[in-house]
Amino acid sequence: MLYRIADGARPAEALDRALDAAVKEEVGEARNRFEEECIRLRDTGEMSREACQRAIGKTNDAFDSVNSRDVCAAIR
């Protein structure tokens, strides 16, 4: 946000872009954590390969459905 303001963007525009970037980054991080945990469970034998693939697929579907504009609006 500070970079955009220093670059001449209006504060409201800088906030919008910063929020959007932060939401997308957090969604990506959460997606990766779920996938890593499924892989760990598969590797330790606590989850079958098929269950792991299903879980990753469903998790990806859930994260793909996140609308970052709606999340940003809720934060505002």
PDB file with SEQRES, HELIX, SHEET and CRYST1 records, atoms N, CA, C and O in Angstrom:
SEQRES   1 A   76  MET LEU TYR ARG ILE ALA ASP GLY ALA ARG PRO ALA GLU          
SEQRES   2 A   76  ALA LEU ASP ARG ALA LEU ASP ALA ALA VAL LYS GLU GLU          
SEQRES   3 A   76  VAL GLY GLU ALA ARG ASN ARG PHE GLU GLU GLU CYS ILE          
SEQRES   4 A   76  ARG LEU ARG ASP THR GLY GLU MET SER ARG GLU ALA CYS          
SEQRES   5 A   76  GLN ARG ALA ILE GLY LYS THR ASN ASP ALA PHE ASP SER          
SEQRES   6 A   76  VAL ASN SER ARG ASP VAL CYS ALA ALA ILE ARG                  
HELIX    1 AA1 LEU A    2  ALA A    6  1                                   5    
HELIX    2 AA2 PRO A   11  ASP A   43  1                                  33    
HELIX    3 AA3 ARG A   49  ASP A   64  1                                  16    
HELIX    4 AA4 SER A   68  ILE A   75  1                                   8    
CRYST1    1.000    1.000    1.000  90.00  90.00  90.00 P 1           1          
ATOM      1  N   MET A   1       0.822  -1.171   0.000  1.00  0.00           N  
ATOM      2  CA  MET A   1       0.000   0.000   0.000  1.00  0.00           C  
ATOM      3  C   MET A   1       0.878   1.250   0.000  1.00  0.00           C  
ATOM      4  O   MET A   1       0.643   2.189  -0.762  1.00  0.00           O  
ATOM      5  N   LEU A   2       1.880   1.248   0.855  1.00  0.00           N  
ATOM      6  CA  LEU A   2       2.775   2.405   0.931  1.00  0.00           C  
ATOM      7  C   LEU A   2       3.510   2.627  -0.384  1.00  0.00           C  
ATOM      8  O   LEU A   2       3.732   3.766  -0.794  1.00  0.00           O  
ATOM      9  N   TYR A   3       3.886   1.535  -1.042  1.00  0.00           N  
ATOM     10  CA  TYR A   3       4.565   1.663  -2.334  1.00  0.00           C  
ATOM     11  C   TYR A   3       3.661   2.363  -3.333  1.00  0.00           C  
ATOM     12  O   TYR A   3       4.101   3.269  -4.041  1.00  0.00           O  
ATOM     13  N   ARG A   4       2.410   1.954  -3.396  1.00  0.00           N  
ATOM     14  CA  ARG A   4       1.483   2.559  -4.360  1.00  0.00           C  
ATOM     15  C   ARG A   4       1.226   4.035  -4.041  1.00  0.00           C  
ATOM     16  O   ARG A   4       1.147   4.863  -4.948  1.00  0.00           O  
ATOM     17  N   ILE A   5       1.096   4.359  -2.762  1.00  0.00           N  
ATOM     18  CA  ILE A   5       0.895   5.764  -2.381  1.00  0.00           C  
ATOM     19  C   ILE A   5       2.125   6.582  -2.758  1.00  0.00           C  
ATOM     20  O   ILE A   5       2.003   7.689  -3.283  1.00  0.00           O  
ATOM     21  N   ALA A   6       3.312   6.037  -2.489  1.00  0.00           N  
ATOM     22  CA  ALA A   6       4.548   6.743  -2.844  1.00  0.00           C  
ATOM     23  C   ALA A   6       4.678   6.899  -4.355  1.00  0.00           C  
ATOM     24  O   ALA A   6       5.334   7.820  -4.840  1.00  0.00           O  
ATOM     25  N   ASP A   7       4.044   5.985  -5.094  1.00  0.00           N  
ATOM     26  CA  ASP A   7       4.085   6.024  -6.556  1.00  0.00           C  
ATOM     27  C   ASP A   7       3.000   6.928  -7.132  1.00  0.00           C  
ATOM     28  O   ASP A   7       2.868   7.040  -8.351  1.00  0.00           O  
ATOM     29  N   GLY A   8       2.214   7.583  -6.253  1.00  0.00           N  
ATOM     30  CA  GLY A   8       1.231   8.553  -6.705  1.00  0.00           C  
ATOM     31  C   GLY A   8      -0.208   8.082  -6.726  1.00  0.00           C  
ATOM     32  O   GLY A   8      -1.093   8.838  -7.126  1.00  0.00           O  
ATOM     33  N   ALA A   9      -0.464   6.864  -6.308  1.00  0.00           N  
ATOM     34  CA  ALA A   9      -1.845   6.369  -6.286  1.00  0.00           C  
ATOM     35  C   ALA A   9      -2.621   7.027  -5.152  1.00  0.00           C  
ATOM     36  O   ALA A   9      -2.060   7.362  -4.109  1.00  0.00           O  
ATOM     37  N   ARG A  10      -3.901   7.203  -5.370  1.00  0.00           N  
ATOM     38  CA  ARG A  10      -4.763   7.720  -4.309  1.00  0.00           C  
ATOM     39  C   ARG A  10      -4.818   6.684  -3.178  1.00  0.00           C  
ATOM     40  O   ARG A  10      -4.732   5.486  -3.448  1.00  0.00           O  
ATOM     41  N   PRO A  11      -4.956   7.113  -1.937  1.00  0.00           N  
ATOM     42  CA  PRO A  11      -5.002   6.165  -0.811  1.00  0.00           C  
ATOM     43  C   PRO A  11      -6.096   5.095  -0.970  1.00  0.00           C  
ATOM     44  O   PRO A  11      -5.866   3.928  -0.653  1.00  0.00           O  
ATOM     45  N   ALA A  12      -7.271   5.482  -1.456  1.00  0.00           N  
ATOM     46  CA  ALA A  12      -8.353   4.494  -1.613  1.00  0.00           C  
ATOM     47  C   ALA A  12      -7.984   3.434  -2.641  1.00  0.00           C  
ATOM     48  O   ALA A  12      -8.262   2.251  -2.440  1.00  0.00           O  
ATOM     49  N   GLU A  13      -7.367   3.843  -3.731  1.00  0.00           N  
ATOM     50  CA  GLU A  13      -6.940   2.894  -4.763  1.00  0.00           C  
ATOM     51  C   GLU A  13      -5.823   1.993  -4.235  1.00  0.00           C  
ATOM     52  O   GLU A  13      -5.817   0.787  -4.482  1.00  0.00           O  
ATOM     53  N   ALA A  14      -4.884   2.591  -3.508  1.00  0.00           N  
ATOM     54  CA  ALA A  14      -3.787   1.817  -2.931  1.00  0.00           C  
ATOM     55  C   ALA A  14      -4.320   0.774  -1.950  1.00  0.00           C  
ATOM     56  O   ALA A  14      -3.836  -0.358  -1.920  1.00  0.00           O  
ATOM     57  N   LEU A  15      -5.316   1.154  -1.150  1.00  0.00           N  
ATOM     58  CA  LEU A  15      -5.912   0.217  -0.204  1.00  0.00           C  
ATOM     59  C   LEU A  15      -6.609  -0.914  -0.939  1.00  0.00           C  
ATOM     60  O   LEU A  15      -6.457  -2.076  -0.565  1.00  0.00           O  
ATOM     61  N   ASP A  16      -7.370  -0.595  -1.976  1.00  0.00           N  
ATOM     62  CA  ASP A  16      -8.059  -1.627  -2.748  1.00  0.00           C  
ATOM     63  C   ASP A  16      -7.085  -2.650  -3.303  1.00  0.00           C  
ATOM     64  O   ASP A  16      -7.315  -3.855  -3.199  1.00  0.00           O  
ATOM     65  N   ARG A  17      -6.014  -2.178  -3.885  1.00  0.00           N  
ATOM     66  CA  ARG A  17      -5.020  -3.094  -4.473  1.00  0.00           C  
ATOM     67  C   ARG A  17      -4.292  -3.900  -3.409  1.00  0.00           C  
ATOM     68  O   ARG A  17      -4.004  -5.081  -3.605  1.00  0.00           O  
ATOM     69  N   ALA A  18      -3.996  -3.265  -2.287  1.00  0.00           N  
ATOM     70  CA  ALA A  18      -3.308  -3.965  -1.202  1.00  0.00           C  
ATOM     71  C   ALA A  18      -4.201  -5.053  -0.610  1.00  0.00           C  
ATOM     72  O   ALA A  18      -3.737  -6.162  -0.346  1.00  0.00           O  
ATOM     73  N   LEU A  19      -5.474  -4.741  -0.401  1.00  0.00           N  
ATOM     74  CA  LEU A  19      -6.403  -5.737   0.132  1.00  0.00           C  
ATOM     75  C   LEU A  19      -6.538  -6.916  -0.816  1.00  0.00           C  
ATOM     76  O   LEU A  19      -6.497  -8.070  -0.389  1.00  0.00           O  
ATOM     77  N   ASP A  20      -6.700  -6.628  -2.103  1.00  0.00           N  
ATOM     78  CA  ASP A  20      -6.844  -7.691  -3.096  1.00  0.00           C  
ATOM     79  C   ASP A  20      -5.615  -8.591  -3.105  1.00  0.00           C  
ATOM     80  O   ASP A  20      -5.738  -9.816  -3.129  1.00  0.00           O  
ATOM     81  N   ALA A  21      -4.445  -7.992  -3.086  1.00  0.00           N  
ATOM     82  CA  ALA A  21      -3.207  -8.775  -3.078  1.00  0.00           C  
ATOM     83  C   ALA A  21      -3.087  -9.610  -1.805  1.00  0.00           C  
ATOM     84  O   ALA A  21      -2.670 -10.767  -1.852  1.00  0.00           O  
ATOM     85  N   ALA A  22      -3.452  -9.020  -0.673  1.00  0.00           N  
ATOM     86  CA  ALA A  22      -3.357  -9.748   0.602  1.00  0.00           C  
ATOM     87  C   ALA A  22      -4.321 -10.924   0.644  1.00  0.00           C  
ATOM     88  O   ALA A  22      -3.959 -12.007   1.103  1.00  0.00           O  
ATOM     89  N   VAL A  23      -5.538 -10.721   0.173  1.00  0.00           N  
ATOM     90  CA  VAL A  23      -6.531 -11.809   0.172  1.00  0.00           C  
ATOM     91  C   VAL A  23      -6.052 -12.939  -0.728  1.00  0.00           C  
ATOM     92  O   VAL A  23      -6.094 -14.104  -0.335  1.00  0.00           O  
ATOM     93  N   LYS A  24      -5.599 -12.607  -1.927  1.00  0.00           N  
ATOM     94  CA  LYS A  24      -5.124 -13.647  -2.853  1.00  0.00           C  
ATOM     95  C   LYS A  24      -3.927 -14.396  -2.271  1.00  0.00           C  
ATOM     96  O   LYS A  24      -3.820 -15.613  -2.423  1.00  0.00           O  
ATOM     97  N   GLU A  25      -3.038 -13.679  -1.614  1.00  0.00           N  
ATOM     98  CA  GLU A  25      -1.869 -14.330  -1.006  1.00  0.00           C  
ATOM     99  C   GLU A  25      -2.297 -15.276   0.118  1.00  0.00           C  
ATOM    100  O   GLU A  25      -1.793 -16.396   0.206  1.00  0.00           O  
ATOM    101  N   GLU A  26      -3.208 -14.843   0.966  1.00  0.00           N  
ATOM    102  CA  GLU A  26      -3.656 -15.685   2.078  1.00  0.00           C  
ATOM    103  C   GLU A  26      -4.416 -16.912   1.587  1.00  0.00           C  
ATOM    104  O   GLU A  26      -4.258 -17.999   2.143  1.00  0.00           O  
ATOM    105  N   VAL A  27      -5.230 -16.755   0.565  1.00  0.00           N  
ATOM    106  CA  VAL A  27      -5.944 -17.897  -0.011  1.00  0.00           C  
ATOM    107  C   VAL A  27      -4.931 -18.896  -0.574  1.00  0.00           C  
ATOM    108  O   VAL A  27      -5.070 -20.103  -0.380  1.00  0.00           O  
ATOM    109  N   GLY A  28      -3.926 -18.395  -1.262  1.00  0.00           N  
ATOM    110  CA  GLY A  28      -2.888 -19.273  -1.792  1.00  0.00           C  
ATOM    111  C   GLY A  28      -2.126 -20.007  -0.700  1.00  0.00           C  
ATOM    112  O   GLY A  28      -1.821 -21.193  -0.834  1.00  0.00           O  
ATOM    113  N   GLU A  29      -1.821 -19.301   0.375  1.00  0.00           N  
ATOM    114  CA  GLU A  29      -1.129 -19.923   1.509  1.00  0.00           C  
ATOM    115  C   GLU A  29      -1.989 -21.016   2.147  1.00  0.00           C  
ATOM    116  O   GLU A  29      -1.502 -22.108   2.443  1.00  0.00           O  
ATOM    117  N   ALA A  30      -3.253 -20.715   2.353  1.00  0.00           N  
ATOM    118  CA  ALA A  30      -4.158 -21.694   2.961  1.00  0.00           C  
ATOM    119  C   ALA A  30      -4.287 -22.923   2.065  1.00  0.00           C  
ATOM    120  O   ALA A  30      -4.270 -24.054   2.552  1.00  0.00           O  
ATOM    121  N   ARG A  31      -4.414 -22.705   0.767  1.00  0.00           N  
ATOM    122  CA  ARG A  31      -4.506 -23.821  -0.184  1.00  0.00           C  
ATOM    123  C   ARG A  31      -3.263 -24.710  -0.067  1.00  0.00           C  
ATOM    124  O   ARG A  31      -3.370 -25.935   0.001  1.00  0.00           O  
ATOM    125  N   ASN A  32      -2.095 -24.084  -0.044  1.00  0.00           N  
ATOM    126  CA  ASN A  32      -0.849 -24.848   0.056  1.00  0.00           C  
ATOM    127  C   ASN A  32      -0.765 -25.637   1.350  1.00  0.00           C  
ATOM    128  O   ASN A  32      -0.300 -26.777   1.352  1.00  0.00           O  
ATOM    129  N   ARG A  33      -1.210 -25.044   2.449  1.00  0.00           N  
ATOM    130  CA  ARG A  33      -1.163 -25.737   3.746  1.00  0.00           C  
ATOM    131  C   ARG A  33      -2.044 -26.985   3.739  1.00  0.00           C  
ATOM    132  O   ARG A  33      -1.642 -28.042   4.225  1.00  0.00           O  
ATOM    133  N   PHE A  34      -3.244 -26.851   3.183  1.00  0.00           N  
ATOM    134  CA  PHE A  34      -4.137 -28.011   3.101  1.00  0.00           C  
ATOM    135  C   PHE A  34      -3.517 -29.107   2.242  1.00  0.00           C  
ATOM    136  O   PHE A  34      -3.549 -30.283   2.604  1.00  0.00           O  
ATOM    137  N   GLU A  35      -2.956 -28.715   1.107  1.00  0.00           N  
ATOM    138  CA  GLU A  35      -2.340 -29.699   0.219  1.00  0.00           C  
ATOM    139  C   GLU A  35      -1.146 -30.371   0.896  1.00  0.00           C  
ATOM    140  O   GLU A  35      -0.989 -31.588   0.806  1.00  0.00           O  
ATOM    141  N   GLU A  36      -0.316 -29.598   1.562  1.00  0.00           N  
ATOM    142  CA  GLU A  36       0.839 -30.163   2.271  1.00  0.00           C  
ATOM    143  C   GLU A  36       0.397 -31.158   3.343  1.00  0.00           C  
ATOM    144  O   GLU A  36       1.012 -32.210   3.514  1.00  0.00           O  
ATOM    145  N   GLU A  37      -0.669 -30.820   4.060  1.00  0.00           N  
ATOM    146  CA  GLU A  37      -1.153 -31.724   5.108  1.00  0.00           C  
ATOM    147  C   GLU A  37      -1.697 -33.014   4.511  1.00  0.00           C  
ATOM    148  O   GLU A  37      -1.465 -34.093   5.057  1.00  0.00           O  
ATOM    149  N   CYS A  38      -2.412 -32.917   3.405  1.00  0.00           N  
ATOM    150  CA  CYS A  38      -2.913 -34.131   2.745  1.00  0.00           C  
ATOM    151  C   CYS A  38      -1.752 -35.005   2.288  1.00  0.00           C  
ATOM    152  O   CYS A  38      -1.789 -36.225   2.448  1.00  0.00           O  
ATOM    153  N   ILE A  39      -0.733 -34.391   1.725  1.00  0.00           N  
ATOM    154  CA  ILE A  39       0.436 -35.147   1.275  1.00  0.00           C  
ATOM    155  C   ILE A  39       1.147 -35.790   2.453  1.00  0.00           C  
ATOM    156  O   ILE A  39       1.597 -36.932   2.358  1.00  0.00           O  
ATOM    157  N   ARG A  40       1.253 -35.064   3.574  1.00  0.00           N  
ATOM    158  CA  ARG A  40       1.877 -35.630   4.768  1.00  0.00           C  
ATOM    159  C   ARG A  40       1.097 -36.844   5.258  1.00  0.00           C  
ATOM    160  O   ARG A  40       1.679 -37.872   5.607  1.00  0.00           O  
ATOM    161  N   LEU A  41      -0.233 -36.712   5.280  1.00  0.00           N  
ATOM    162  CA  LEU A  41      -1.077 -37.826   5.726  1.00  0.00           C  
ATOM    163  C   LEU A  41      -0.944 -39.023   4.782  1.00  0.00           C  
ATOM    164  O   LEU A  41      -0.923 -40.170   5.227  1.00  0.00           O  
ATOM    165  N   ARG A  42      -0.857 -38.754   3.497  1.00  0.00           N  
ATOM    166  CA  ARG A  42      -0.662 -39.832   2.527  1.00  0.00           C  
ATOM    167  C   ARG A  42       0.683 -40.506   2.754  1.00  0.00           C  
ATOM    168  O   ARG A  42       0.773 -41.733   2.767  1.00  0.00           O  
ATOM    169  N   ASP A  43       1.731 -39.698   2.932  1.00  0.00           N  
ATOM    170  CA  ASP A  43       3.076 -40.246   3.088  1.00  0.00           C  
ATOM    171  C   ASP A  43       3.244 -41.046   4.376  1.00  0.00           C  
ATOM    172  O   ASP A  43       4.051 -41.974   4.427  1.00  0.00           O  
ATOM    173  N   THR A  44       2.490 -40.696   5.415  1.00  0.00           N  
ATOM    174  CA  THR A  44       2.582 -41.438   6.675  1.00  0.00           C  
ATOM    175  C   THR A  44       1.619 -42.620   6.721  1.00  0.00           C  
ATOM    176  O   THR A  44       1.598 -43.373   7.695  1.00  0.00           O  
ATOM    177  N   GLY A  45       0.828 -42.779   5.674  1.00  0.00           N  
ATOM    178  CA  GLY A  45      -0.102 -43.907   5.615  1.00  0.00           C  
ATOM    179  C   GLY A  45      -1.419 -43.657   6.321  1.00  0.00           C  
ATOM    180  O   GLY A  45      -2.249 -44.562   6.415  1.00  0.00           O  
ATOM    181  N   GLU A  46      -1.629 -42.442   6.823  1.00  0.00           N  
ATOM    182  CA  GLU A  46      -2.879 -42.117   7.511  1.00  0.00           C  
ATOM    183  C   GLU A  46      -4.013 -41.822   6.532  1.00  0.00           C  
ATOM    184  O   GLU A  46      -5.176 -41.745   6.927  1.00  0.00           O  
ATOM    185  N   MET A  47      -3.670 -41.657   5.254  1.00  0.00           N  
ATOM    186  CA  MET A  47      -4.663 -41.382   4.215  1.00  0.00           C  
ATOM    187  C   MET A  47      -4.218 -42.130   2.961  1.00  0.00           C  
ATOM    188  O   MET A  47      -3.033 -42.160   2.629  1.00  0.00           O  
ATOM    189  N   SER A  48      -5.174 -42.727   2.279  1.00  0.00           N  
ATOM    190  CA  SER A  48      -4.828 -43.437   1.044  1.00  0.00           C  
ATOM    191  C   SER A  48      -4.522 -42.434  -0.063  1.00  0.00           C  
ATOM    192  O   SER A  48      -4.879 -41.259   0.020  1.00  0.00           O  
ATOM    193  N   ARG A  49      -3.857 -42.925  -1.092  1.00  0.00           N  
ATOM    194  CA  ARG A  49      -3.535 -42.070  -2.239  1.00  0.00           C  
ATOM    195  C   ARG A  49      -4.815 -41.514  -2.864  1.00  0.00           C  
ATOM    196  O   ARG A  49      -4.873 -40.339  -3.227  1.00  0.00           O  
ATOM    197  N   GLU A  50      -5.839 -42.358  -2.987  1.00  0.00           N  
ATOM    198  CA  GLU A  50      -7.099 -41.931  -3.592  1.00  0.00           C  
ATOM    199  C   GLU A  50      -7.798 -40.876  -2.736  1.00  0.00           C  
ATOM    200  O   GLU A  50      -8.308 -39.884  -3.256  1.00  0.00           O  
ATOM    201  N   ALA A  51      -7.818 -41.096  -1.425  1.00  0.00           N  
ATOM    202  CA  ALA A  51      -8.443 -40.121  -0.523  1.00  0.00           C  
ATOM    203  C   ALA A  51      -7.687 -38.798  -0.554  1.00  0.00           C  
ATOM    204  O   ALA A  51      -8.292 -37.729  -0.483  1.00  0.00           O  
ATOM    205  N   CYS A  52      -6.380 -38.874  -0.658  1.00  0.00           N  
ATOM    206  CA  CYS A  52      -5.554 -37.669  -0.737  1.00  0.00           C  
ATOM    207  C   CYS A  52      -5.910 -36.873  -1.991  1.00  0.00           C  
ATOM    208  O   CYS A  52      -6.109 -35.660  -1.924  1.00  0.00           O  
ATOM    209  N   GLN A  53      -5.990 -37.549  -3.122  1.00  0.00           N  
ATOM    210  CA  GLN A  53      -6.329 -36.866  -4.375  1.00  0.00           C  
ATOM    211  C   GLN A  53      -7.723 -36.247  -4.310  1.00  0.00           C  
ATOM    212  O   GLN A  53      -7.932 -35.126  -4.775  1.00  0.00           O  
ATOM    213  N   ARG A  54      -8.682 -36.984  -3.729  1.00  0.00           N  
ATOM    214  CA  ARG A  54     -10.045 -36.445  -3.581  1.00  0.00           C  
ATOM    215  C   ARG A  54     -10.039 -35.210  -2.685  1.00  0.00           C  
ATOM    216  O   ARG A  54     -10.657 -34.196  -3.010  1.00  0.00           O  
ATOM    217  N   ALA A  55      -9.340 -35.302  -1.564  1.00  0.00           N  
ATOM    218  CA  ALA A  55      -9.288 -34.179  -0.612  1.00  0.00           C  
ATOM    219  C   ALA A  55      -8.644 -32.953  -1.255  1.00  0.00           C  
ATOM    220  O   ALA A  55      -9.136 -31.836  -1.093  1.00  0.00           O  
ATOM    221  N   ILE A  56      -7.559 -33.153  -1.976  1.00  0.00           N  
ATOM    222  CA  ILE A  56      -6.894 -32.034  -2.650  1.00  0.00           C  
ATOM    223  C   ILE A  56      -7.823 -31.440  -3.704  1.00  0.00           C  
ATOM    224  O   ILE A  56      -7.910 -30.220  -3.838  1.00  0.00           O  
ATOM    225  N   GLY A  57      -8.511 -32.289  -4.444  1.00  0.00           N  
ATOM    226  CA  GLY A  57      -9.442 -31.799  -5.458  1.00  0.00           C  
ATOM    227  C   GLY A  57     -10.569 -30.982  -4.856  1.00  0.00           C  
ATOM    228  O   GLY A  57     -10.909 -29.916  -5.370  1.00  0.00           O  
ATOM    229  N   LYS A  58     -11.154 -31.476  -3.765  1.00  0.00           N  
ATOM    230  CA  LYS A  58     -12.243 -30.741  -3.114  1.00  0.00           C  
ATOM    231  C   LYS A  58     -11.745 -29.445  -2.486  1.00  0.00           C  
ATOM    232  O   LYS A  58     -12.432 -28.425  -2.523  1.00  0.00           O  
ATOM    233  N   THR A  59     -10.555 -29.492  -1.912  1.00  0.00           N  
ATOM    234  CA  THR A  59      -9.972 -28.284  -1.331  1.00  0.00           C  
ATOM    235  C   THR A  59      -9.718 -27.245  -2.418  1.00  0.00           C  
ATOM    236  O   THR A  59     -10.013 -26.064  -2.235  1.00  0.00           O  
ATOM    237  N   ASN A  60      -9.171 -27.685  -3.547  1.00  0.00           N  
ATOM    238  CA  ASN A  60      -8.933 -26.759  -4.661  1.00  0.00           C  
ATOM    239  C   ASN A  60     -10.238 -26.167  -5.170  1.00  0.00           C  
ATOM    240  O   ASN A  60     -10.302 -24.976  -5.475  1.00  0.00           O  
ATOM    241  N   ASP A  61     -11.282 -26.992  -5.265  1.00  0.00           N  
ATOM    242  CA  ASP A  61     -12.590 -26.483  -5.687  1.00  0.00           C  
ATOM    243  C   ASP A  61     -13.083 -25.401  -4.728  1.00  0.00           C  
ATOM    244  O   ASP A  61     -13.600 -24.367  -5.152  1.00  0.00           O  
ATOM    245  N   ALA A  62     -12.915 -25.653  -3.436  1.00  0.00           N  
ATOM    246  CA  ALA A  62     -13.371 -24.680  -2.434  1.00  0.00           C  
ATOM    247  C   ALA A  62     -12.594 -23.373  -2.551  1.00  0.00           C  
ATOM    248  O   ALA A  62     -13.191 -22.296  -2.541  1.00  0.00           O  
ATOM    249  N   PHE A  63     -11.282 -23.455  -2.662  1.00  0.00           N  
ATOM    250  CA  PHE A  63     -10.481 -22.241  -2.761  1.00  0.00           C  
ATOM    251  C   PHE A  63     -10.693 -21.527  -4.098  1.00  0.00           C  
ATOM    252  O   PHE A  63     -10.625 -20.300  -4.161  1.00  0.00           O  
ATOM    253  N   ASP A  64     -10.948 -22.286  -5.161  1.00  0.00           N  
ATOM    254  CA  ASP A  64     -11.236 -21.662  -6.458  1.00  0.00           C  
ATOM    255  C   ASP A  64     -12.528 -20.857  -6.415  1.00  0.00           C  
ATOM    256  O   ASP A  64     -12.700 -19.914  -7.186  1.00  0.00           O  
ATOM    257  N   SER A  65     -13.430 -21.224  -5.519  1.00  0.00           N  
ATOM    258  CA  SER A  65     -14.721 -20.528  -5.455  1.00  0.00           C  
ATOM    259  C   SER A  65     -14.663 -19.243  -4.619  1.00  0.00           C  
ATOM    260  O   SER A  65     -15.633 -18.485  -4.586  1.00  0.00           O  
ATOM    261  N   VAL A  66     -13.552 -18.999  -3.957  1.00  0.00           N  
ATOM    262  CA  VAL A  66     -13.421 -17.781  -3.151  1.00  0.00           C  
ATOM    263  C   VAL A  66     -13.386 -16.575  -4.081  1.00  0.00           C  
ATOM    264  O   VAL A  66     -12.566 -16.507  -4.996  1.00  0.00           O  
ATOM    265  N   ASN A  67     -14.275 -15.639  -3.839  1.00  0.00           N  
ATOM    266  CA  ASN A  67     -14.318 -14.413  -4.630  1.00  0.00           C  
ATOM    267  C   ASN A  67     -13.586 -13.326  -3.837  1.00  0.00           C  
ATOM    268  O   ASN A  67     -14.092 -12.828  -2.831  1.00  0.00           O  
ATOM    269  N   SER A  68     -12.395 -12.972  -4.304  1.00  0.00           N  
ATOM    270  CA  SER A  68     -11.565 -12.030  -3.537  1.00  0.00           C  
ATOM    271  C   SER A  68     -12.256 -10.671  -3.403  1.00  0.00           C  
ATOM    272  O   SER A  68     -12.062  -9.991  -2.396  1.00  0.00           O  
ATOM    273  N   ARG A  69     -13.058 -10.258  -4.394  1.00  0.00           N  
ATOM    274  CA  ARG A  69     -13.765  -8.973  -4.276  1.00  0.00           C  
ATOM    275  C   ARG A  69     -14.757  -8.999  -3.129  1.00  0.00           C  
ATOM    276  O   ARG A  69     -14.895  -8.015  -2.403  1.00  0.00           O  
ATOM    277  N   ASP A  70     -15.450 -10.122  -2.959  1.00  0.00           N  
ATOM    278  CA  ASP A  70     -16.401 -10.237  -1.849  1.00  0.00           C  
ATOM    279  C   ASP A  70     -15.686 -10.213  -0.493  1.00  0.00           C  
ATOM    280  O   ASP A  70     -16.166  -9.600   0.461  1.00  0.00           O  
ATOM    281  N   VAL A  71     -14.545 -10.882  -0.423  1.00  0.00           N  
ATOM    282  CA  VAL A  71     -13.778 -10.894   0.819  1.00  0.00           C  
ATOM    283  C   VAL A  71     -13.274  -9.481   1.132  1.00  0.00           C  
ATOM    284  O   VAL A  71     -13.348  -9.029   2.275  1.00  0.00           O  
ATOM    285  N   CYS A  72     -12.770  -8.801   0.125  1.00  0.00           N  
ATOM    286  CA  CYS A  72     -12.291  -7.418   0.320  1.00  0.00           C  
ATOM    287  C   CYS A  72     -13.425  -6.517   0.770  1.00  0.00           C  
ATOM    288  O   CYS A  72     -13.244  -5.678   1.652  1.00  0.00           O  
ATOM    289  N   ALA A  73     -14.585  -6.686   0.172  1.00  0.00           N  
ATOM    290  CA  ALA A  73     -15.748  -5.864   0.562  1.00  0.00           C  
ATOM    291  C   ALA A  73     -16.124  -6.138   2.009  1.00  0.00           C  
ATOM    292  O   ALA A  73     -16.475  -5.213   2.741  1.00  0.00           O  
ATOM    293  N   ALA A  74     -16.056  -7.388   2.428  1.00  0.00           N  
ATOM    294  CA  ALA A  74     -16.386  -7.734   3.820  1.00  0.00           C  
ATOM    295  C   ALA A  74     -15.369  -7.117   4.781  1.00  0.00           C  
ATOM    296  O   ALA A  74     -15.738  -6.679   5.870  1.00  0.00           O  
ATOM    297  N   ILE A  75     -14.123  -7.080   4.396  1.00  0.00           N  
ATOM    298  CA  ILE A  75     -13.088  -6.492   5.250  1.00  0.00           C  
ATOM    299  C   ILE A  75     -13.286  -4.992   5.366  1.00  0.00           C  
ATOM    300  O   ILE A  75     -13.140  -4.419   6.446  1.00  0.00           O  
ATOM    301  N   ARG A  76     -13.619  -4.361   4.251  1.00  0.00           N  
ATOM    302  CA  ARG A  76     -13.853  -2.912   4.279  1.00  0.00           C  
ATOM    303  C   ARG A  76     -15.016  -2.598   5.173  1.00  0.00           C  
ATOM    304  O   ARG A  76     -15.376  -1.431   5.332  1.00  0.00           O  
TER     305      ARG A  76                                                      
END                                                                             
